[in-house]
């Protein structure tokens, strides 16, 4: 996560926030009150929504029959507000410092957002953005020391059992010196590729050798 986070108080003018994002080359700023409590976050999307609200037209009488007055009032405040407290997003997606990168990535995809706030004990500790995840992805993995071939083979088989496409029918796994070799038969090229990727993600694996053959038709039908 990024720990040097720029924040603003709730009374910060919208124009000042827009200038801050442009000058610092960032896309969002968390909003903290005087006690340091996280109140929300102002993103580029919030500011664009605010700008677009300038051209809003009064709703016609027919539309007014089907709109929620409370929601319309909230929308008006967000699209015409002058301070961070008015335009900020208050429904926040947060994680703790111990949250895995994989789960953070899942949250970004699930909620269609670009960042999550890292909170501990009610205090903001940092931000994890998509750029942070990309940096974590390209960072060299920590070497796995002391893993025997037997433990690596057990880990590969355990990973295979978790995948419905990776049934062990006709496929055997051998490990020597950290090198994983797949023997036997494979159902199709998609499974062949996926098995290689699966093994490459197991800690301690140094390389993957594909010694499998296409599964004969009579075996495929029998399985």
CORKAMO-V412495 format. One line per field, one symbol per residue. psi: psi as a letter, one per 30 degrees, with the letter a starting at -180 (. if undefined). A space follows every 50 residues. Layout:
psi=???
This chain:
psi=lkfikklllfgkkeeeeeeeeeefhlglkljkafggkkeakjleeeeeee effegklkkleeeffgljeeeeeeeeeefglflefeflkfjkjlllffkl eeeeeeeeeefhlflkkjkkhgkkfakjleeeeeeeefkklkkjkgklee eeeeeeeeeeffkffhlgjfklkkkkhfkkkklblkelfeeeeeeeeeef fkkfkelkkjgllkkleeeeee.
